[in-house]
Amino acid sequence: MSKLYGWYSAKEAAHWTKLDKYEYASFNTDCFEQKIADQAPVIYTTPDGTEICVTEVTTTPEMKVDMFGDFVFLGEVVKFVRSLG
C-alpha cells in the first residue's frame, strides 16, 4: 500500500466552506451538497495517532499543482477519520 501525505490550504478550506448552491450550480448541477461535502476539509490520523485537518491527500510528498497558492505540507497520514463537511 502506498503512503499518503496530507496538505492544508486555508484558501481551499474557505472556498469549499463558503461555496453555496448557487455558485456550485453555475458550474455543475449534479448533487452540489455531496460535492461540497466531498471537498470539505477532513480529519486524518498521522502515524503516531494524532488527528490533523487536511484539505488534500496525495501519494507523493510533492504537491504537483498548488491551485490556491498556500498549501502547507503536513506529513504522512495513515487513516481517514471523518469529514468536516
C-alpha positions in Angstrom: 0.0 0.0 0.0 1.3 3.5 -0.9 2.0 6.0 1.7 -0.4 9.0 1.9 0.6 12.6 2.6 -1.6 15.4 4.0 -1.7 19.0 3.0 -3.6 22.0 4.2 -4.7 25.1 2.4 -6.7 27.8 4.3 -7.8 29.3 1.0 -9.1 25.9 -0.2 -10.9 25.3 3.1 -12.5 28.7 2.9 -13.5 28.2 -0.7 -15.5 25.0 0.0 -16.9 26.3 3.2 -18.3 29.5 1.6 -19.5 27.8 -1.7 -23.2 27.9 -1.8 -25.7 26.0 -4.0 -26.0 28.9 -6.5 -22.2 29.2 -7.0 -21.8 25.4 -7.3 -24.8 25.2 -9.7 -23.2 27.6 -12.0 -20.5 25.1 -12.9 -22.1 21.7 -12.0 -25.8 21.0 -11.3 -25.1 17.4 -10.1 -25.7 17.0 -6.4 -23.9 20.1 -5.1 -24.3 19.1 -1.5 -22.4 15.9 -1.9 -19.7 17.5 -3.9 -19.2 20.2 -1.3 -19.1 17.5 1.4 -16.6 15.5 -0.6 -14.3 18.6 -1.0 -14.6 19.8 2.6 -11.6 19.6 5.0 -11.2 16.2 6.5 -9.5 14.6 9.5 -6.8 12.0 9.1 -4.5 10.4 11.7 -0.8 10.6 11.5 1.4 7.5 12.1 1.6 8.5 15.9 -2.2 8.7 16.1 -2.6 12.5 16.1 -5.7 13.8 14.3 -5.0 16.5 11.8 -7.1 18.5 9.4 -6.2 18.3 5.8 -7.7 19.7 2.5 -5.7 17.4 0.2 -4.1 14.0 0.3 -1.5 12.8 -2.2 0.5 9.7 -2.7 3.8 11.6 -3.0 5.4 14.2 -0.7 5.4 16.7 -3.5 2.4 19.0 -4.5 2.3 18.9 -8.3 -0.3 21.7 -8.6 -0.9 24.4 -5.9 -4.2 25.9 -7.2 -4.7 28.0 -4.1 -1.1 29.1 -3.6 -0.9 28.4 0.2 -0.6 24.6 0.6 1.4 23.5 3.7 2.8 20.0 3.8 1.7 18.2 7.0 3.5 14.9 6.5 2.4 11.3 6.3 -1.2 10.4 7.1 -2.5 6.9 7.6 -6.2 6.8 8.3 -9.3 8.8 7.3 -11.3 9.7 10.4 -14.2 12.0 9.3 -15.2 14.8 7.0 -15.9 18.3 8.3 -18.4 18.9 5.5 
